[in-house]
Amino acid sequence: MICVSIGRGRHRHVIAEHRHLAENGIKLVELRVDYIQGEVQMKRLLKDRPCPVIVTCRRKSDGGHWDHSEEARLQLLRVAIVEGADYVDIEDDVAGSIRRYGATKRIISHHDMARTPPNLAHLHARLASLDADIVKIATMANHPTDNLRMLDLVRSARLPTVGICMGEIGFPTRVLAGRAGAPFVFATFNDERVLAPGQVGWRQMRDMYRYDVITAATKVYGVVADPVGHSLSPVVHNAALAAAGIDAVYLPFRVPADQLDEFMAEAGRWPLAGLSVTIPHKEAVLAKCREKDGLVTAIGAANTLSFSSTGVAAANTDAIAAVESLQAALADTEQAATGIGVKTAMVLGAGGAARAVAFGLKQRGVDVTVSSRTAERAKKVAGEVGCKAVDWAGRHRMPHDCIINATPIGMHPDVDHTPFDKEHLRPYMVVFDTVYNPENTLFIKEARAAGCRVVTGVDMFVRQAAIQFRTWHGVEPDLQVMRDALKRATASAKLPG
């Protein structure tokens, strides 16, 4: 069950949001009374409530907003109990000061805003001993393994337990809490009003991640990156999974470079069925793969992992997606009748995506040149692909049929920059930007203004994701569903991370 936290300054706003949520099928809300400005009118908040509530008044030291006396806070919780609140959240250090009364259930909670303690079982036992109906533990995740320890705790607990790891690294616990047996998990009313680190909106939890239908049998997929908040892979994959009726969920996994080895070693504990791989792990992840397809071996980078009892298999869908995107955009041209549609291409960048694009084009007979802000990396990629390299300052000097941006330049929030000066764009050029958020980057806008034919990152992104989907699930995804989900996500939230 999803419990939606309401944190507003005015009573009428709290009551209005509570009613709205109940009308939309939410069966439990948390009233964060520490956000209310002025005197809290508990009777008004609880009278004629449309669904059950948890009353919470969180101290600043625990991530809350309460700035009055501790005695006043404890008295407010006692009033909530007397007024018949369904649940009251009581921190472990004050649990002995607030007695049980009436039918109100006690949630005994512990918050650690800095780390996830090493001995969670000991902490849980102490909380459970404080006359708890439900135990709640919310800690900061500093390592992906913190998530696994928290989920294991929830799974093994005899008393109903809500275990959450906060922060971007801890996000998977929010989606998988119910799968582990948690009675509910917290979401916020609005994506822009986050009440705890890593919390997301209830619609996203319900509609995108389909929290309420995740079970122990639901397969787990995801994207591994650092940072990962900008990735919209969860948007397109979860939309395609829902459309196809597949019992699986796709999550963002933030894994710092120095924690990748341990994350991969613990893959079976989630358990992971498949991963998309992006910056900075496309090359490093190969050391953990037992099987590599021909493209991965040639390119030296993977963006797709499949897990099985025999090990991890690596694939690369970027090269195929890049070539298919160009072919689709140039399908009506005379040149495309005899080949890919371009003869010379400048690839900007020297990361895994640049290498894949350069290799894919080289395979199709295109004369490729690579340029990067780091000259040595460009030379390295050129040597691996078997093409030319020029320094960054020289990228404008050589005329090409096609200019491809495989750098993050222009990606949200860096939307006011372009990797290629508009003065050097010509109408005969094809301009291809692999950045998909936003779709209409400054590079794409200036290319259109110059009369160039353009290929946006949305097409390549959806195509590579579709190949991944086919690889993992053995069925064709609905490409239009994926495109629509991606465009909605970028448009509705003004290019979110």
C-alpha positions as CSV (number, residue, x, y, z in Angstrom):
1,M,0.0,0.0,0.0
2,I,1.2,3.5,-0.8
3,C,1.0,6.0,2.1
4,V,1.0,9.6,0.8
5,S,2.7,12.2,3.0
6,I,1.0,15.6,3.2
7,G,3.1,18.5,4.3
8,R,1.4,21.8,4.0
9,G,1.4,25.0,6.0
10,R,-2.4,25.6,6.1
11,H,-5.0,23.2,7.5
12,R,-7.4,23.8,4.5
13,H,-4.7,22.7,2.1
14,V,-4.0,19.5,4.1
15,I,-7.7,18.7,4.2
16,A,-8.1,19.4,0.5
17,E,-5.2,17.1,-0.5
18,H,-6.4,14.4,1.9
19,R,-9.8,14.4,0.1
20,H,-8.2,14.4,-3.3
21,L,-6.1,11.4,-2.5
22,A,-9.0,9.4,-1.1
23,E,-11.0,10.2,-4.2
24,N,-8.1,8.7,-6.3
25,G,-7.9,5.5,-4.4
26,I,-5.3,6.2,-1.8
27,K,-6.1,4.3,1.4
28,L,-3.6,5.8,3.9
29,V,-2.1,9.3,4.3
30,E,0.5,10.7,6.6
31,L,-0.3,14.1,8.1
32,R,3.0,15.9,8.6
33,V,1.8,18.3,11.2
34,D,5.3,19.7,11.7
35,Y,4.8,21.6,8.5
36,I,1.7,23.4,9.7
37,Q,2.1,27.1,10.4
38,G,0.7,28.3,13.7
39,E,-1.2,26.2,16.2
40,V,-2.1,22.7,15.0
41,Q,-5.8,22.1,15.1
42,M,-5.8,18.3,15.5
43,K,-9.5,17.9,15.8
44,R,-10.1,19.7,12.6
45,L,-7.6,17.6,10.7
46,L,-9.0,14.3,11.9
47,K,-12.7,15.1,11.8
48,D,-14.6,13.4,8.9
49,R,-11.3,12.1,7.4
50,P,-11.9,10.3,4.2
51,C,-9.3,7.6,4.8
52,P,-7.1,6.5,7.7
53,V,-4.2,8.7,8.8
54,I,-0.8,8.5,10.4
55,V,0.0,11.6,12.5
56,T,3.6,12.6,12.4
57,C,5.4,15.5,14.0
58,R,9.0,15.3,13.0
59,R,11.9,17.1,14.7
60,K,14.5,18.9,12.5
61,S,17.2,16.4,13.7
62,D,15.1,13.6,12.1
63,G,14.5,15.5,8.9
64,G,11.4,17.4,9.9
65,H,10.3,21.0,10.3
66,W,9.2,21.2,14.0
67,D,10.8,24.3,15.5
68,H,8.9,24.6,18.8
69,S,9.6,22.9,22.1
70,E,9.9,19.2,22.5
71,E,7.3,19.1,25.2
72,A,4.8,20.8,22.9
73,R,5.6,18.3,20.2
74,L,5.0,15.3,22.6
75,Q,1.7,16.9,23.8
76,L,0.6,17.2,20.2
77,L,1.1,13.5,19.6
78,R,-0.8,12.7,22.8
79,V,-3.7,14.9,21.5
80,A,-3.6,13.0,18.2
81,I,-4.0,9.7,20.2
82,V,-6.9,11.1,22.3
83,E,-8.6,12.4,19.1
84,G,-8.5,8.9,17.7
85,A,-5.8,9.0,15.0
86,D,-5.5,5.7,13.3
87,Y,-1.7,5.7,13.7
88,V,0.8,7.9,15.5
89,D,4.5,7.9,14.5
90,I,6.6,8.0,17.7
91,E,10.4,8.2,17.6
92,D,12.2,5.5,19.6
93,D,13.9,7.9,22.1
94,V,10.5,9.3,23.3
95,A,8.4,6.1,23.0
96,G,8.4,5.7,26.7
97,S,6.9,9.2,27.2
98,I,3.8,8.5,25.2
99,R,1.5,5.7,26.4
100,R,-0.9,3.6,24.4
101,Y,-4.5,4.7,24.5
102,G,-7.7,3.7,22.7
103,A,-7.5,2.1,19.3
104,T,-4.6,4.2,17.9
105,K,-1.7,2.1,16.7
106,R,1.9,2.9,17.5
107,I,4.5,3.2,14.8
108,I,7.9,3.3,16.6
109,S,10.4,4.9,14.3
110,H,14.1,5.5,14.0
111,H,15.8,7.9,11.6
112,D,19.4,8.1,10.7
113,M,20.1,11.0,8.2
114,A,23.8,10.1,7.8
115,R,24.1,6.3,7.3
116,T,22.5,2.8,7.5
117,P,23.7,1.3,10.8
118,P,25.6,-2.0,10.6
119,N,23.4,-3.9,12.9
120,L,19.9,-3.4,11.7
121,A,18.5,-6.5,13.4
122,H,19.6,-5.2,16.8
123,L,18.1,-1.8,16.1
124,H,14.8,-3.5,15.0
125,A,14.6,-5.6,18.1
126,R,15.0,-2.6,20.3
127,L,12.2,-0.7,18.5
128,A,9.9,-3.7,18.5
129,S,10.3,-3.9,22.3
130,L,8.9,-0.4,22.8
131,D,5.2,-1.5,22.5
132,A,5.2,-1.2,18.7
133,D,2.4,-2.2,16.4
134,I,4.6,-1.3,13.4
135,V,8.4,-0.6,13.3
136,K,9.7,2.0,10.9
137,I,13.4,2.4,10.1
138,A,14.5,5.2,7.7
139,T,18.2,5.5,7.1
140,M,20.5,7.2,4.6
141,A,21.9,4.8,2.0
142,N,25.6,5.3,1.2
143,H,26.1,2.1,-0.7
144,P,23.8,-0.1,-2.8
145,T,24.3,-3.0,-0.4
146,D,22.5,-0.8,2.3
147,N,19.3,-1.4,0.3
148,L,19.8,-5.2,0.4
149,R,20.4,-5.2,4.1
150,M,17.2,-3.1,4.7
151,L,15.1,-5.3,2.4
152,D,16.4,-8.5,4.1
153,L,15.4,-7.0,7.5
154,V,11.9,-6.2,6.3
155,R,11.5,-9.7,4.8
156,S,12.6,-11.5,8.0
157,A,10.8,-9.3,10.5
158,R,8.0,-10.9,12.5
159,L,6.4,-7.5,13.4
160,P,5.1,-5.4,10.5
161,T,8.1,-3.3,9.4
162,V,8.6,-0.4,7.1
163,G,12.2,-0.2,6.1
164,I,13.4,2.6,3.9
165,C,16.8,3.7,2.7
166,M,16.8,7.4,1.9
167,G,18.7,9.3,-0.8
168,E,19.2,8.5,-4.5
169,I,21.1,5.3,-3.7
170,G,18.3,4.2,-1.5
171,F,15.4,4.6,-4.0
172,P,15.0,0.9,-4.8
173,T,13.8,0.2,-1.3
174,R,10.9,2.5,-1.8
175,V,9.6,0.5,-4.8
176,L,10.6,-3.0,-3.5
177,A,9.4,-2.5,0.1
178,G,6.0,-4.1,-0.5
179,R,7.7,-7.0,-2.4
180,A,9.7,-7.6,0.9
181,G,6.6,-7.5,3.0
182,A,6.3,-3.9,4.2
183,P,2.7,-3.0,5.1
184,F,3.1,0.4,3.3
185,V,5.7,2.7,1.9
186,F,5.8,6.5,1.7
187,A,5.3,8.8,-1.3
188,T,4.8,12.5,-1.5
189,F,1.7,14.3,-2.9
190,N,3.7,16.3,-5.4
191,D,7.0,15.4,-7.1
192,E,8.2,19.0,-6.5
193,R,7.5,18.9,-2.7
194,V,9.7,16.1,-1.5
195,L,9.4,15.6,2.3
196,A,12.3,13.1,2.6
197,P,15.5,12.4,0.6
198,G,14.7,10.1,-2.3
199,Q,10.9,10.3,-1.9
200,V,8.9,10.5,-5.1
201,G,5.3,11.4,-6.0
202,W,2.5,8.9,-5.4
203,R,1.4,8.9,-9.1
204,Q,4.9,7.9,-10.1
205,M,4.9,5.1,-7.6
206,R,1.4,3.9,-8.6
207,D,1.4,4.5,-12.3
208,M,5.0,4.2,-13.5
209,Y,6.4,1.7,-11.0
210,R,3.0,-0.1,-10.4
211,Y,3.9,-0.5,-6.8
212,D,0.6,-2.1,-5.8
213,V,1.0,-5.0,-8.2
214,I,4.6,-5.9,-7.4
215,T,4.9,-9.3,-5.7
216,A,7.7,-11.7,-4.7
217,A,7.5,-13.1,-8.3
218,T,8.0,-9.7,-10.0
219,K,11.3,-9.7,-11.9
220,V,13.7,-6.8,-11.3
221,Y,15.4,-4.9,-14.1
222,G,17.0,-1.5,-14.1
223,V,19.6,1.1,-15.2
224,V,22.9,1.3,-13.4
225,A,24.7,4.7,-13.5
226,D,26.2,7.5,-11.5
227,P,24.4,9.8,-11.4
228,V,21.2,8.1,-12.4
229,G,18.5,10.7,-11.6
230,H,18.6,12.2,-15.1
231,S,17.8,8.8,-16.7
232,L,14.4,8.3,-18.3
233,S,15.0,4.6,-19.0
234,P,12.6,3.7,-16.1
235,V,9.9,5.8,-17.9
236,V,10.1,4.0,-21.2
237,H,10.7,0.4,-19.9
238,N,8.0,0.5,-17.3
239,A,5.5,1.9,-19.8
240,A,6.4,-0.9,-22.2
241,L,6.2,-3.5,-19.4
242,A,2.7,-2.3,-18.4
243,A,1.5,-2.3,-22.0
244,A,2.8,-5.8,-22.6
245,G,1.4,-7.1,-19.3
246,I,4.7,-8.4,-18.1
247,D,5.3,-9.0,-14.4
248,A,8.5,-7.0,-14.0
249,V,9.7,-3.6,-12.7
250,Y,12.5,-1.4,-13.9
251,L,14.4,0.7,-11.4
252,P,17.2,3.3,-11.3
253,F,20.3,2.1,-9.5
254,R,22.8,4.7,-8.5
255,V,26.1,3.0,-8.2
256,P,29.4,5.0,-7.7
257,A,32.3,3.7,-9.7
258,D,34.2,2.3,-6.7
259,Q,31.1,0.3,-5.7
260,L,30.4,-1.3,-9.0
261,D,32.2,-4.6,-8.3
262,E,30.3,-5.2,-5.1
263,F,27.0,-4.3,-6.7
264,M,27.6,-6.8,-9.5
265,A,28.7,-9.5,-7.0
266,E,25.4,-9.0,-5.1
267,A,23.2,-9.1,-8.2
268,G,21.6,-12.3,-7.2
269,R,20.3,-10.9,-3.9
270,W,17.9,-8.5,-5.5
271,P,17.6,-10.6,-7.7
272,L,18.5,-8.8,-11.0
273,A,17.2,-10.2,-14.3
274,G,18.7,-7.5,-16.6
275,L,20.4,-4.1,-16.5
276,S,20.9,-1.1,-18.8
277,V,24.4,0.3,-18.3
278,T,25.4,3.9,-18.8
279,I,27.9,6.5,-17.7
280,P,30.4,5.7,-16.1
281,H,30.1,1.9,-16.2
282,K,29.9,0.8,-19.9
283,E,33.5,-0.3,-20.0
284,A,34.2,-1.3,-16.4
285,V,31.2,-3.7,-16.3
286,L,32.8,-6.0,-18.9
287,A,35.1,-7.4,-16.2
288,K,32.0,-9.0,-14.6
289,C,30.5,-10.5,-17.7
290,R,30.9,-14.1,-18.8
291,E,29.5,-13.7,-22.3
292,K,30.1,-10.8,-24.7
293,D,28.4,-10.5,-28.1
294,G,30.4,-9.5,-31.2
295,L,29.6,-5.8,-30.9
296,V,30.6,-5.6,-27.3
297,T,34.0,-7.3,-28.1
298,A,34.6,-5.0,-31.0
299,I,33.4,-1.8,-29.3
300,G,34.8,-2.5,-25.8
301,A,31.7,-1.3,-24.1
302,A,28.3,-2.7,-23.1
303,N,24.9,-1.1,-22.4
304,T,22.9,-4.2,-21.8
305,L,23.3,-7.0,-19.3
306,S,21.3,-10.2,-19.0
307,F,21.5,-12.3,-15.8
308,S,21.0,-16.1,-15.7
309,S,22.2,-19.1,-13.7
310,T,25.2,-19.4,-16.0
311,G,26.4,-15.8,-15.5
312,V,26.1,-12.4,-17.0
313,A,25.8,-11.8,-20.7
314,A,26.8,-8.4,-22.2
315,A,25.4,-6.8,-25.4
316,N,25.5,-3.4,-27.0
317,T,22.3,-1.9,-28.6
318,D,23.7,1.6,-29.1
319,A,25.5,0.9,-32.4
320,I,22.4,-0.8,-34.0
321,A,20.1,1.8,-32.7
322,A,22.3,4.7,-34.1
323,V,22.4,3.1,-37.6
324,E,18.7,2.3,-37.6
325,S,17.9,5.9,-36.5
326,L,19.9,7.4,-39.4
327,Q,18.4,5.0,-41.9
328,A,14.9,5.8,-40.8
329,A,15.5,9.5,-41.0
330,L,17.1,9.3,-44.5
331,A,14.8,6.6,-45.9
332,D,13.4,8.9,-48.5
333,T,16.7,10.1,-49.8
334,E,18.4,8.9,-53.0
335,Q,21.6,8.0,-51.1
336,A,19.8,5.7,-48.7
337,A,18.8,3.5,-51.6
338,T,22.4,2.3,-51.8
339,G,23.5,2.5,-48.2
340,I,23.1,4.2,-44.9
341,G,22.6,7.6,-46.5
342,V,25.8,9.4,-45.5
343,K,29.4,8.9,-46.7
344,T,31.3,10.9,-44.0
345,A,30.6,11.5,-40.4
346,M,32.0,13.5,-37.5
347,V,31.4,11.8,-34.1
348,L,31.8,14.2,-31.2
349,G,32.7,12.4,-28.0
350,A,34.9,9.6,-26.9
351,G,32.8,7.7,-24.4
352,G,31.0,4.4,-24.7
353,A,28.2,5.9,-26.8
354,A,30.6,7.6,-29.1
355,R,32.6,4.4,-29.6
356,A,29.4,2.5,-30.4
357,V,28.1,5.0,-32.9
358,A,31.5,5.3,-34.6
359,F,31.8,1.6,-34.9
360,G,28.3,1.1,-36.2
361,L,28.8,3.7,-38.9
362,K,32.3,2.3,-39.8
363,Q,30.8,-1.1,-40.2
364,R,28.4,0.4,-42.8
365,G,31.2,1.9,-44.9
366,V,31.0,5.4,-43.6
367,D,34.2,7.4,-43.4
368,V,34.3,8.3,-39.7
369,T,36.2,11.0,-37.8
370,V,36.2,11.3,-34.0
371,S,36.7,14.4,-32.0
372,S,36.7,14.9,-28.2
373,R,37.5,17.6,-25.7
374,T,40.2,15.1,-24.5
375,A,42.4,14.6,-27.5
376,E,44.0,11.4,-26.1
377,R,40.6,9.7,-25.7
378,A,39.6,10.6,-29.2
379,K,42.8,9.0,-30.6
380,K,42.2,5.9,-28.5
381,V,38.7,5.5,-29.8
382,A,39.8,6.2,-33.4
383,G,42.5,3.5,-33.0
384,E,40.0,1.0,-31.7
385,V,37.4,1.7,-34.4
386,G,39.9,2.1,-37.2
387,C,39.0,5.7,-38.1
388,K,40.5,9.2,-37.9
389,A,40.7,11.6,-35.0
390,V,41.0,15.4,-34.9
391,D,41.4,17.7,-31.9
392,W,38.4,19.5,-30.5
393,A,39.5,22.8,-32.0
394,G,39.7,21.3,-35.4
395,R,36.2,19.7,-35.5
396,H,34.8,22.5,-37.6
397,R,37.6,22.5,-40.3
398,M,36.6,19.3,-42.1
399,P,33.3,19.1,-44.0
400,H,31.2,16.1,-43.3
401,D,27.8,14.8,-44.4
402,C,26.8,14.0,-40.8
403,I,27.6,15.5,-37.4
404,I,26.8,13.3,-34.4
405,N,26.9,14.5,-30.8
406,A,27.7,11.7,-28.5
407,T,28.7,14.0,-25.6
408,P,26.5,15.1,-22.8
409,I,26.7,18.7,-24.0
410,G,23.2,20.1,-24.3
411,M,21.7,17.6,-21.8
412,H,19.5,19.0,-19.0
413,P,20.4,21.1,-17.2
414,D,23.1,22.2,-19.6
415,V,20.5,23.2,-22.2
416,D,22.2,26.5,-23.3
417,H,25.3,24.9,-24.9
418,T,26.0,23.1,-28.1
419,P,28.9,20.9,-29.2
420,F,29.1,22.4,-32.7
421,D,29.0,26.1,-33.6
422,K,26.0,27.0,-35.8
423,E,28.2,29.0,-38.2
424,H,29.6,25.8,-39.5
425,L,26.3,24.0,-40.1
426,R,25.3,23.6,-43.8
427,P,21.9,22.6,-45.3
428,Y,23.4,19.4,-46.8
429,M,24.4,18.0,-43.4
430,V,22.5,15.5,-41.3
431,V,22.7,16.4,-37.6
432,F,22.2,13.7,-35.1
433,D,22.1,14.4,-31.3
434,T,22.2,11.4,-29.0
435,V,21.0,13.6,-26.1
436,Y,17.3,12.8,-25.5
437,N,16.5,15.1,-22.5
438,P,15.6,17.6,-23.9
439,E,14.8,16.2,-27.3
440,N,15.1,19.6,-29.0
441,T,18.6,20.5,-27.8
442,L,20.2,23.8,-28.9
443,F,22.2,21.8,-31.4
444,I,19.0,20.4,-32.9
445,K,17.3,23.8,-33.0
446,E,20.2,25.5,-34.7
447,A,20.5,22.6,-37.2
448,R,16.9,22.9,-38.1
449,A,17.3,26.7,-38.6
450,A,20.2,26.0,-40.9
451,G,18.1,23.7,-43.0
452,C,19.8,20.4,-41.9
453,R,18.0,17.1,-41.7
454,V,18.0,16.1,-38.0
455,V,17.8,13.0,-36.0
456,T,17.0,13.4,-32.3
457,G,18.1,11.4,-29.3
458,V,14.6,10.3,-28.7
459,D,14.6,8.0,-31.7
460,M,17.9,6.4,-30.9
461,F,17.0,6.1,-27.2
462,V,13.7,4.4,-27.9
463,R,15.3,2.1,-30.5
464,Q,18.1,0.9,-28.1
465,A,15.6,0.4,-25.3
466,A,13.4,-1.6,-27.6
467,I,16.3,-3.9,-28.5
468,Q,17.0,-4.4,-24.8
469,F,13.3,-5.1,-24.1
470,R,13.3,-7.8,-26.9
471,T,16.5,-9.3,-25.5
472,W,15.1,-9.6,-22.0
473,H,11.5,-10.5,-22.5
474,G,11.4,-12.2,-25.9
475,V,8.6,-10.0,-27.3
476,E,8.4,-6.8,-29.3
477,P,7.6,-3.7,-27.2
478,D,5.1,-1.1,-28.3
479,L,7.4,1.6,-29.7
480,Q,4.7,4.2,-29.7
481,V,4.0,3.6,-26.1
482,M,7.7,4.1,-25.3
483,R,7.9,7.3,-27.4
484,D,4.8,8.8,-25.9
485,A,5.9,8.0,-22.3
486,L,9.3,9.6,-22.9
487,K,7.9,12.7,-24.5
488,R,5.3,13.1,-21.7
489,A,8.0,12.8,-19.1
490,T,10.2,15.5,-20.6
491,A,7.4,17.8,-21.4
492,S,5.3,17.6,-18.2
493,A,8.2,18.1,-15.8
494,K,10.2,20.6,-17.8
495,L,13.0,18.2,-18.6
496,P,13.4,16.5,-15.2
497,G,16.3,14.6,-14.0
